[in-house]
Amino acid sequence: MEQRGGTEQTVGAVRRVGERALLVELPGTAEVTALYRWLRERREAGALGEVAELVPAARTVLLDGVADVEAVARLLRTARPTAVEADRGSLLEVPTVYDGADLADVAALWGVSEEAAVRIHTGPEYVVAFCGFAPGFGYLTGLPARYEVPRRATPRSSVPVGSVALAGPYTGVYPHPSPGGWQLIGRTALPLWDTGREPPALLAPGVRVRFSAVRA
């Protein structure tokens, strides 16, 4: 059943990709989240036929392994998914030590103290809008637009695993050591990626996330 109480979104261009895939272009992350949820509900209800994968990104949703491409394309062109405030996915608590190398810079950009910056970041409930960059890396939305921050002018050659970071409208947690240009505000010991676990990634589109401040 479609969620109520939100704003109806119009789906953008629907493009065929190869023989069994469709790519839907959308204005932004909110529209992607709404369409992804709408498609997931219909796939679970059997209304899409066979669709192997739904892959959201920043401004697109890919439907791969589509058995009846023309029928699903027609459905998408008439879709009116509803944007709502929160997703119905599971809730993941991320205990975080807020001692990141860029915390002072982020607080200065926000015009607040470091303690206030931590309260700002732990206030919202976040939702994984999409995944990418590295296995297990989720792009989390939920921080108010006035707290968007730029990426670092010079990326770091190595960011430690578990780093909690900000860039643009997103919060992310590095599941592996890797290069990165996001603003580091904290760290968590929670293993976000574990190949011995099923599924290996804790973060997936639709998962709700809460950050909680803990001592080192």
C-alpha positions, 0 to 999 in steps of 0.5 A, a space after each residue: 500500500 502506498 504511504 499517504 500524507 506526502 507530496 506526489 512526485 512526477 517521474 522524469 525520463 524513462 530510458 531503455 538500457 540494453 534489452 532488459 533494463 530501464 533507467 529513470 531520471 529524476 530531479 533529486 534524491 527525494 524523488 529517487 527515494 519516493 520512486 524506489 519505495 514505490 517500485 519496491 512495494 509493487 515488486 513485492 506485490 507482484 505488480 511489476 512482473 520479474 525485475 531482478 534489481 532496483 538500484 537507486 542513485 543520486 538522480 536515477 533509479 535503474 531497473 535491471 533484469 526486467 522481463 516485460 520492459 515495455 509494460 514496466 516502462 508504461 507503468 513508470 510513465 504514469 507513476 505518481 510516487 508519494 514523498 514522505 518524511 520517513 522510510 519504513 526500513 529498519 533502524 540502525 543505531 551507529 555509536 559515534 565518537 565525535 573527534 574527527 579531524 574536521 569537526 572544528 572546521 564543520 562547527 565553524 561553517 555552521 557557526 556553532 561550538 563543536 558540542 553544538 555541532 555534535 548535537 546537530 548531527 545526532 538530532 535527525 533520523 537519517 535514511 540511506 538514499 543510495 549506495 556506491 563509491 565502495 562496498 557498504 558505503 551508504 549516502 545518508 540524507 536527513 541533515 537539514 539543507 542549511 548544514 550542507 558542507 563542501 568537500 575538502 579542497 584537498 582529499 586525503 590519501 587515506 581515510 580510516 575505516 569507520 570514519 563518519 563524514 559529511 559532504 554536500 547534503 550527505 552523511 557517510 561512514 567509510 566501511 573500508 580504509 580508502 582515499 576520500 575528500 569528505 569532512 571527517 567529524 567522528 568515527 564508529 567501531 560498528 563494522 558496516 561491511 563484513 563478508 562473513 555476514 549475510 548480507 555483508 553490508 549493514 547499510 542498504 537503500 531505505 535503512 533508517 540510521 541514528 547516530 549517537 554520541 559516545 565517549 572514546 
